[in-house]
Amino acid sequence: MSDIAASPHLKRDVVALSLMTLCYAAFQGMCQTLVPLSMAHLALTKTTIGLMQAVPGVVIILLGAPFARMANGRWRRETLTFCFSLTLIASLLYSRASRPVDFIAQQLLFGLSSTAFWSNMLATSFRLGQGTRQGKIQTYITTMQGVGAFGGPLLSGYLSTRSYAYGFYAGVLCAVAGLIASRLISRSQAIEPRVGTREFFAGAYVRLFSVITRRPIVILGMGFVSMSCFLLYVMGGSFYLVYASQIGLSAFVAAALVSGRDAISAVLRMGFGTITRYISPVALLGVGIVLGAFSLSLLPMGTSLLSVGAVAVAQGIFLAFLPPAVNTLIGTSTAPEEQAFAITGMNTSNLVAQTTMSPLLGLLLNNYGYRTVYPVIGGVWICLALLVLRAGVQLMRRNAVPGQAIATSSAG
C-alpha cells in the first residue's frame, strides 16, 4: 500500500467512504430492525421469521469470495455503486411486502449488497494509507458506521409509526446518498493481474479458505465474531424485537432500544485503547460474551419498557468492544491482496451464525417459548464462551505478540 500522502484526492475519498459507511450501516440497521418487526406485524410465525433472517447469510456465504476477489481489481468504485443500486431496489421492495414470499427477493438483495459493500469499501480504505494515518482513516469510517447503526433504526422506526412502508422509504434515502458518494471515489487500481473467469471464481474460494485457515488466531477471531453476532443480531436482535412487540411496545420504541444499545457501544469504544492497557482483547471478548449471554437469558423476566431496556443497555456495554477487539486479535500482517478475504472471513462467520441459528431459535421459540429457550441458550453460550476464552488465552500465550489491526468487522 502506498502512503497516505501519495493519494491526490485523499480528503474527498475519506469523506466519500465515510458517507457511504454511514448510509449503508443505516440501511443495514434498518433491515435488521424493521424487517423482523414487519414480519411480526404480519403475524408470521417465529420459525418463518428466523428462516427469512437467514437468507442474507446464505448469499454472503456463497458469493463472499468472488466479491472479495473483485476488491483486488480495478472495479471497486463500480462495485460500490452496484451495491447501493441493490439497496435502492431492496428498500422499494421491502415497502411493498405483505406475505412471507414477498421478503425473499429483498433479503437476497440485502445479502448481496452486504458482501459487496464491506469487502470493497474496507479494501478501498486500506489503499489510502498505512500506519498511524491509516488508523485515523479507520477512526472516521468506523465512527460513521456507529452513527449509521444508531440513526438508521431510529429513523425507520419513527417513520414506521405511520406505516412500515414509510419506514422502509428511509432506505431509499440512504441508497441515493450512497450512490452519489460512490461516484466521488477515485478510480481504483488493480493490485493483481486479470485472470480468466474460471480461475477468478475457483481461485477466490481457494484464497478465502487459505486466509481463514492458515492462522489459528484468525479461526479464534471468527469464533468470537460468530458468538457475539448471534447475541447481537439474533438473540438480542430479531427475536429481542419480536419479544418487545409481544409485550406491547411499539415498533418505534423497540427500534429506539436497539439504536440506544448501538449508541452506548459506540461511545464506549472510544476508550478501547485505554482499556486494553489492562485487559487483553481476548479477555474482553470472552467476558463480554459471558455477560451478554447472561443478561439476555433474563429477558423473559422483563414485562415493561424499563426491564427490556435494561437488557439492551447491558448488551450495549458488554458487547461494545467486538469490532476493535477482533481487529486486534486477528491483526497479523496480511498482504494487501489478502485483506479483502480476511474481511470476508469475519463477515462470513457473522452470517453463518445468523444463518444457522436464526431458524433454529425461531423453531425453539415457536415450540417452547421465551421463558424456556432464552435461559437454556444463554447457559449454553456461557459455557461455549468460557471454552473459547480458555483456548484463546492459551493461543495468545504461545504467540506472545498480538497482531496489528487489519480489518473492521460488519458485525459492529
C-alpha positions in Angstrom: 0.0 0.0 0.0 1.2 3.5 -0.8 1.4 6.0 2.0 -1.5 8.3 2.7 0.4 11.3 1.4 0.5 9.8 -2.1 -3.2 9.9 -2.5 -4.1 13.0 -4.7 -7.8 13.1 -3.6 -7.4 11.8 0.0 -9.9 14.1 1.7 -12.5 13.5 -0.9 -12.0 9.8 -0.8 -12.2 9.7 3.0 -15.4 11.8 3.1 -17.0 9.6 0.4 -16.1 6.4 2.2 -17.4 7.8 5.5 -20.6 8.9 3.9 -21.1 5.5 2.2 -20.4 3.7 5.5 -23.0 6.0 7.3 -25.6 5.2 4.6 -25.0 1.5 4.4 -24.8 1.0 8.2 -28.1 2.9 8.5 -29.7 0.6 5.8 -28.3 -2.5 7.4 -29.6 -1.4 10.8 -33.0 -0.7 9.2 -33.1 -4.2 7.7 -32.1 -5.9 10.9 -34.6 -3.9 13.0 -37.6 -3.2 10.8 -37.8 -6.5 8.8 -38.5 -8.8 11.8 -40.9 -6.2 13.3 -42.7 -6.0 9.9 -43.0 -9.8 9.7 -44.2 -10.0 13.3 -46.8 -7.3 12.4 -48.0 -9.6 9.6 -48.4 -12.4 12.2 -45.8 -14.6 10.6 -44.5 -17.5 12.8 -41.2 -17.2 14.6 -39.9 -20.1 12.5 -40.7 -18.2 9.3 -39.1 -15.0 10.7 -36.0 -17.0 11.5 -35.8 -18.5 8.0 -36.2 -15.1 6.4 -33.5 -13.6 8.6 -31.1 -16.4 7.4 -31.5 -15.6 3.7 -28.8 -12.8 3.5 -26.3 -15.1 5.2 -26.7 -17.8 2.5 -25.9 -15.2 -0.1 -22.8 -13.9 1.7 -21.5 -17.5 2.3 -21.9 -18.4 -1.4 -20.7 -15.1 -3.0 -18.4 -13.5 -0.5 -15.2 -14.9 -2.0 -15.8 -13.6 -5.6 -16.7 -10.1 -4.3 -13.5 -10.2 -2.2 -11.6 -11.0 -5.4 -13.2 -8.1 -7.1 -11.8 -5.8 -4.4 -8.3 -6.6 -5.7 -9.2 -5.4 -9.2 -10.0 -2.0 -10.7 -13.7 -2.2 -10.2 -14.1 -1.3 -6.6 -15.8 2.0 -7.3 -18.3 0.4 -9.7 -18.9 -2.5 -7.3 -19.9 0.1 -4.6 -22.2 1.9 -7.0 -23.8 -1.5 -7.8 -24.2 -2.2 -4.0 -26.2 1.0 -3.5 -28.3 0.3 -6.5 -29.2 -3.0 -4.9 -30.1 -1.3 -1.6 -32.4 1.1 -3.5 -34.3 -1.8 -5.2 -34.4 -3.7 -1.9 -35.9 -0.8 0.0 -38.6 -0.3 -2.5 -39.5 -4.0 -2.4 -39.5 -4.1 1.4 -42.1 -1.3 1.4 -44.5 -3.4 -0.7 -44.1 -6.7 1.2 -47.3 -8.2 2.6 -46.6 -12.0 2.5 -43.7 -14.3 3.6 -42.7 -14.9 0.0 -42.6 -11.1 -0.6 -39.5 -10.9 1.7 -37.3 -13.4 -0.2 -36.1 -11.2 -3.1 -35.2 -8.2 -0.9 -33.4 -10.4 1.6 -31.4 -11.8 -1.2 -30.5 -8.3 -2.4 -29.6 -7.3 1.2 -27.2 -10.2 1.5 -25.7 -9.5 -2.0 -25.2 -5.8 -1.2 -23.7 -6.6 2.2 -21.0 -8.8 0.9 -20.2 -6.4 -1.9 -20.1 -3.4 0.3 -17.9 -4.4 3.3 -15.2 -6.2 1.4 -14.8 -3.5 -1.3 -15.3 -0.4 1.0 -12.7 -1.5 3.5 -10.3 -2.7 0.8 -10.6 0.8 -0.7 -9.9 2.4 2.6 -6.8 0.3 3.1 -5.4 1.6 -0.2 -5.4 5.2 1.1 -2.5 4.9 3.5 -0.9 2.9 6.3 0.4 3.2 9.8 -1.0 5.8 12.2 -2.6 7.7 9.3 -4.5 4.6 8.3 -5.7 4.4 11.8 -7.1 7.9 11.6 -8.9 6.9 8.4 -10.4 3.9 10.1 -11.5 6.0 13.0 -13.5 8.3 10.7 -15.1 5.4 8.9 -16.0 3.3 12.0 -17.4 6.4 13.7 -19.7 7.0 10.8 -20.6 3.3 11.0 -21.7 3.7 14.6 -23.7 6.8 13.7 -25.5 4.9 10.9 -26.2 1.9 13.1 -27.7 4.3 15.6 -29.7 6.6 13.3 -31.0 4.1 10.7 -33.2 2.0 13.1 -34.3 5.1 14.9 -35.4 7.0 11.8 -37.0 4.0 10.2 -38.7 3.1 13.5 -40.1 6.6 13.8 -41.4 6.6 10.2 -42.9 3.1 10.7 -45.4 4.6 13.3 -47.3 5.8 10.2 -46.8 2.6 8.3 -44.0 0.1 7.6 -43.8 1.3 4.0 -42.7 4.8 5.3 -40.1 3.1 7.5 -38.5 1.3 4.5 -38.5 4.6 2.5 -35.7 5.7 4.8 -33.6 3.0 3.0 -34.3 4.8 -0.3 -32.7 8.0 1.1 -29.7 6.0 2.3 -29.3 4.4 -1.1 -29.5 7.6 -3.1 -26.9 9.3 -0.8 -24.7 6.3 -1.0 -24.9 6.2 -4.8 -23.8 9.8 -5.0 -20.9 9.2 -2.6 -19.7 6.2 -4.5 -19.2 8.3 -7.6 -16.9 10.6 -5.7 -14.2 7.9 -5.0 -11.1 8.0 -7.1 -10.7 5.3 -9.8 -9.3 2.1 -8.4 -6.1 0.5 -9.5 -5.7 -3.3 -9.7 -3.3 -4.9 -7.3 -3.2 -8.3 -9.1 -3.4 -9.2 -12.8 -6.6 -10.1 -14.6 -7.4 -13.8 -14.8 -9.9 -16.0 -16.7 -13.4 -16.4 -15.4 -12.8 -20.0 -14.2 -9.6 -19.1 -12.3 -11.3 -15.9 -10.9 -14.1 -17.8 -9.2 -12.2 -21.0 -8.3 -9.2 -19.1 -7.1 -11.3 -16.8 -5.0 -12.7 -19.7 -2.9 -9.2 -21.2 -2.6 -7.8 -17.9 -1.4 -10.5 -17.4 1.1 -10.1 -20.8 2.5 -6.3 -20.3 2.8 -6.6 -16.9 4.5 -9.1 -18.1 7.2 -7.4 -21.4 7.9 -3.6 -20.9 7.9 -3.5 -18.9 11.2 -5.2 -20.3 14.3 -5.8 -16.8 15.6 -8.0 -16.0 12.6 -10.1 -19.0 13.4 -10.3 -17.9 17.0 -11.4 -14.4 15.9 -14.1 -15.9 13.7 -15.3 -17.9 16.6 -15.7 -14.9 18.8 -17.4 -12.9 15.9 -20.0 -15.7 15.3 -20.8 -16.0 19.1 -21.0 -12.2 19.6 -23.1 -11.6 16.5 -25.6 -14.3 17.4 -26.2 -12.4 20.7 -26.3 -9.0 19.0 -28.4 -9.8 15.9 -30.4 -12.9 16.6 -31.0 -13.5 20.3 -30.6 -9.8 21.1 -31.7 -8.5 17.7 -34.5 -10.0 15.6 -36.1 -12.0 18.4 -35.5 -9.3 21.0 -37.6 -7.0 18.8 -40.3 -9.7 18.4 -40.4 -10.1 22.2 -40.6 -6.3 22.7 -43.6 -6.2 20.3 -45.2 -9.1 22.2 -45.3 -7.2 25.4 -46.9 -4.2 23.8 -44.0 -1.9 22.8 -44.4 0.0 19.6 -42.1 -0.5 16.6 -40.6 2.9 17.2 -39.8 2.2 20.9 -38.4 -1.2 20.1 -36.2 0.3 17.3 -35.1 3.0 19.7 -33.9 0.4 22.2 -31.7 -1.2 19.6 -30.4 2.2 18.5 -29.7 3.2 22.0 -27.7 -0.1 22.5 -25.6 0.8 19.5 -25.1 4.3 20.7 -23.8 3.1 24.0 -21.4 0.8 22.3 -20.1 3.5 20.0 -19.3 5.8 22.9 -17.6 3.1 25.0 -15.4 2.1 22.0 -13.6 5.4 22.3 -12.0 4.1 25.4 -10.8 0.8 23.9 -7.1 1.9 23.7 -7.1 2.7 27.4 -8.9 -0.5 28.5 -6.6 -2.8 26.5 -3.7 -1.5 28.6 -5.1 -3.5 31.4 -7.3 -6.2 29.8 -6.4 -8.2 26.7 -8.7 -8.3 23.7 -9.3 -12.0 24.2 -10.5 -11.4 27.8 -12.7 -8.5 26.6 -14.3 -10.7 24.0 -14.7 -13.8 26.2 -16.0 -12.0 29.3 -18.3 -9.7 27.2 -19.9 -12.8 25.6 -20.4 -14.4 29.0 -22.1 -11.3 30.5 -24.0 -10.6 27.3 -25.5 -14.1 27.2 -26.3 -13.9 30.9 -28.2 -10.6 30.5 -30.2 -12.0 27.5 -31.1 -15.1 29.5 -33.0 -12.7 31.9 -35.0 -11.1 29.1 -38.2 -13.3 29.6 -38.4 -11.9 33.1 -39.0 -8.4 31.7 -42.5 -7.3 31.0 -42.1 -3.5 30.9 -40.1 -0.9 28.9 -37.7 -0.4 31.8 -36.8 -4.1 32.2 -36.5 -4.7 28.5 -34.5 -1.5 28.1 -32.1 -2.6 30.9 -31.3 -5.7 28.8 -30.5 -3.5 25.8 -28.2 -1.3 27.9 -26.4 -4.4 29.2 -25.9 -5.6 25.7 -24.5 -2.2 24.6 -22.0 -2.3 27.5 -20.9 -5.9 27.5 -20.6 -6.4 23.7 -19.3 -2.9 22.9 -15.8 -3.9 22.1 -16.4 -6.6 19.5 -15.1 -4.7 16.4 -11.9 -3.2 17.9 -11.1 -6.3 19.9 -11.5 -8.6 16.9 -9.3 -6.2 14.9 -6.5 -6.6 17.4 -7.0 -10.3 17.8 -6.8 -11.2 14.1 -4.3 -8.4 13.1 -1.3 -10.4 12.0 0.4 -9.0 8.9 -1.8 -9.6 5.9 -0.8 -8.9 2.4 -2.8 -6.2 0.5 -4.2 -8.8 -1.8 -5.5 -10.9 1.2 -7.1 -8.1 3.1 -10.5 -8.3 1.4 -10.6 -12.0 2.1 -9.8 -11.5 5.8 -12.8 -9.1 5.9 -15.0 -11.6 4.1 -13.9 -14.3 6.6 -15.1 -12.2 9.5 -18.3 -11.3 7.7 -18.9 -14.9 6.8 -18.5 -16.1 10.4 -21.1 -13.4 11.4 -23.6 -14.5 8.8 -23.0 -18.2 9.4 -24.1 -17.7 13.0 -27.2 -15.9 11.8 -28.0 -18.3 9.0 -27.7 -21.5 11.1 -29.1 -20.2 14.4 -32.0 -17.9 13.3 -34.2 -20.7 12.0 -33.3 -22.9 14.9 -34.0 -20.3 17.5 -37.3 -19.4 15.8 -38.3 -23.0 15.8 -37.5 -23.5 19.5 -39.3 -20.3 20.5 -42.3 -21.4 18.4 -42.5 -24.6 20.4 -41.3 -23.8 23.9 -41.5 -20.0 24.3 -39.1 -17.4 25.6 -39.2 -18.4 29.3 -37.7 -21.8 28.5 -35.5 -21.2 25.4 -33.6 -18.0 26.4 -32.2 -19.2 29.8 -31.2 -22.5 28.2 -29.5 -20.9 25.2 -27.9 -18.3 27.4 -26.4 -21.1 29.6 -25.0 -22.9 26.6 -23.5 -19.8 25.2 -21.8 -19.0 28.5 -20.2 -22.5 28.6 -19.0 -22.1 24.9 -17.6 -18.7 25.6 -15.6 -19.9 28.6 -14.2 -22.8 26.4 -13.2 -20.4 23.6 -11.8 -17.9 26.1 -9.6 -20.6 27.5 -8.4 -21.7 24.1 -7.7 -18.0 23.2 -5.7 -17.4 26.3 -3.5 -20.4 25.6 -3.1 -19.4 22.0 -2.0 -15.9 22.9 0.5 -17.2 25.4 2.1 -19.3 22.7 2.1 -16.5 20.1 3.1 -13.9 22.8 2.6 -10.9 20.5 -0.9 -9.9 19.3 -1.2 -8.7 15.8 -1.8 -5.3 14.2 -5.3 -4.4 13.2 -6.2 -5.1 9.6 -10.0 -5.2 9.3 -13.2 -3.9 10.7 -16.0 -6.4 11.1 -19.6 -5.7 9.6 -21.0 -7.0 12.9 -20.1 -3.7 14.6 
